[in-house]
Amino acid sequence: MADRTSSSITIHAKRDEVMAVIADLENYPVWAGGIRAVEVLEAGPDGRPARARLTIDAGPIRDTYGLVYHWEPDDTGVRWELVEKGNVVTALHGSYTLAESGAGTEVTYELALDSSMPMIGLLKRRGEKMIIDSALKDLKRHVER
């Protein structure tokens, strides 16, 4: 799972406003397509989620799995990794990196995903790209409204 797929988008809001939405995992089902439920299992010392269980319904992938989160200082990013495999999701590493730009905040989403469903590399990268682009557009729409 060395290869990762990434994409970026500019959101017309301050970095801390974007990070507040990203850190509010329990509200993802309200705005993030494909995420049906999020249960925060453990909070870190800063009050942000340290461990959570997500239930997704994203086309052919319907699953529940657990993630652990690592928050960067100064609202510059968050990384997550799979700690509880699902029936379909067998490995997952991802991150959001936030950088201030003249127009607001540039958000870069990076993802590497393995599943129990056999897929050739090209289809896997295309699926990751679809997940990333959809998530970034949903995040932008939610923050900017």
C-alpha positions as CSV (number, residue, x, y, z in Angstrom):
1,M,0.0,0.0,0.0
2,A,2.9,2.4,-0.7
3,D,1.1,4.3,-3.5
4,R,-1.2,7.1,-2.3
5,T,-3.6,9.2,-4.3
6,S,-4.1,12.9,-3.5
7,S,-6.0,15.9,-4.6
8,S,-6.4,19.5,-3.4
9,I,-9.1,22.2,-3.3
10,T,-9.2,25.8,-2.1
11,I,-11.9,26.5,0.5
12,H,-12.9,30.2,1.0
13,A,-12.6,30.1,4.8
14,K,-9.9,30.3,7.5
15,R,-7.8,27.3,8.3
16,D,-9.3,26.9,11.8
17,E,-12.8,27.0,10.4
18,V,-12.0,24.2,8.0
19,M,-10.3,22.2,10.7
20,A,-13.3,22.6,13.0
21,V,-15.5,20.9,10.4
22,I,-12.9,18.1,9.8
23,A,-12.5,17.5,13.5
24,D,-16.3,17.2,14.1
25,L,-16.4,13.5,13.0
26,E,-19.8,12.8,14.5
27,N,-21.4,15.3,12.0
28,Y,-19.8,13.7,8.9
29,P,-23.1,11.8,8.0
30,V,-24.8,15.2,7.7
31,W,-22.5,16.5,4.9
32,A,-20.1,13.8,3.7
33,G,-21.5,11.5,1.1
34,G,-21.1,7.8,1.7
35,I,-20.6,8.1,5.5
36,R,-23.6,6.7,7.3
37,A,-22.5,6.8,10.9
38,V,-19.5,7.8,13.0
39,E,-19.0,6.8,16.6
40,V,-16.1,8.5,18.5
41,L,-14.7,5.8,20.8
42,E,-11.9,7.9,22.4
43,A,-11.0,11.6,22.6
44,G,-7.4,12.8,22.8
45,P,-6.1,15.3,25.4
46,D,-7.1,18.2,23.1
47,G,-10.7,16.9,23.0
48,R,-10.5,15.9,19.4
49,P,-11.3,12.3,18.3
50,A,-8.4,9.9,18.8
51,R,-10.2,6.8,17.8
52,A,-13.5,6.3,15.9
53,R,-15.6,3.7,14.2
54,L,-17.1,4.6,10.8
55,T,-19.9,3.0,8.8
56,I,-19.8,3.7,5.1
57,D,-22.1,3.0,2.1
58,A,-20.1,4.1,-0.9
59,G,-21.5,2.3,-3.9
60,P,-20.0,-1.2,-4.0
61,I,-18.3,-0.7,-0.6
62,R,-20.5,-1.0,2.5
63,D,-18.5,-1.5,5.7
64,T,-17.7,-0.6,9.3
65,Y,-14.1,-0.1,10.4
66,G,-12.1,1.7,13.1
67,L,-9.6,4.5,12.7
68,V,-7.0,6.2,14.9
69,Y,-6.3,9.9,14.4
70,H,-3.2,12.0,14.8
71,W,-3.8,15.8,14.9
72,E,-1.1,18.2,13.8
73,P,-0.5,21.4,15.8
74,D,-1.9,24.7,14.7
75,D,-4.7,23.2,12.6
76,T,-2.3,22.3,9.9
77,G,-3.5,18.7,9.4
78,V,-4.7,15.3,10.6
79,R,-3.6,11.8,9.7
80,W,-5.6,8.6,10.2
81,E,-5.0,4.9,9.9
82,L,-7.0,1.7,10.1
83,V,-6.8,-0.1,13.5
84,E,-10.0,-2.2,13.1
85,K,-10.5,-3.9,9.8
86,G,-13.9,-4.1,8.2
87,N,-15.2,-6.9,6.0
88,V,-14.2,-5.0,2.9
89,V,-11.6,-2.3,4.1
90,T,-8.4,-4.1,5.0
91,A,-5.9,-1.2,5.1
92,L,-6.3,2.5,5.0
93,H,-4.1,5.5,5.6
94,G,-5.2,9.1,4.9
95,S,-4.6,12.7,5.7
96,Y,-5.9,16.2,5.3
97,T,-3.2,18.9,5.1
98,L,-4.3,22.5,5.4
99,A,-2.3,25.5,4.3
100,E,-3.4,29.2,4.2
101,S,-3.6,30.7,0.8
102,G,-4.5,34.1,-0.5
103,A,-8.0,32.8,-1.4
104,G,-8.6,31.0,1.9
105,T,-7.3,27.5,2.8
106,E,-5.8,24.9,0.5
107,V,-6.8,21.5,1.6
108,T,-5.0,18.4,0.3
109,Y,-6.5,15.0,0.9
110,E,-4.2,12.0,0.5
111,L,-5.5,8.4,0.7
112,A,-4.2,4.8,0.3
113,L,-6.9,2.1,0.6
114,D,-6.8,-1.7,0.3
115,S,-9.8,-3.9,0.3
116,S,-10.8,-7.5,0.2
117,M,-12.2,-6.9,-3.2
118,P,-9.5,-7.7,-5.9
119,M,-8.7,-4.7,-8.0
120,I,-6.0,-3.8,-10.4
121,G,-3.9,-0.8,-9.6
122,L,-5.4,1.5,-12.1
123,L,-9.0,0.9,-10.9
124,K,-7.9,1.2,-7.3
125,R,-6.3,4.6,-7.9
126,R,-9.4,5.7,-9.8
127,G,-11.6,4.6,-6.9
128,E,-9.4,6.5,-4.4
129,K,-9.5,9.6,-6.7
130,M,-13.3,9.5,-6.8
131,I,-13.5,9.2,-2.9
132,I,-11.0,12.1,-2.5
133,D,-12.7,14.4,-5.0
134,S,-16.1,13.8,-3.6
135,A,-14.9,14.3,0.0
136,L,-13.2,17.6,-0.9
137,K,-16.2,18.9,-2.8
138,D,-18.5,18.0,0.1
139,L,-16.2,19.6,2.6
140,K,-16.0,22.8,0.5
141,R,-19.7,23.0,0.1
142,H,-20.3,22.5,3.8
143,V,-17.7,25.0,5.0
144,E,-18.7,27.7,2.5
145,R,-22.4,27.6,3.0
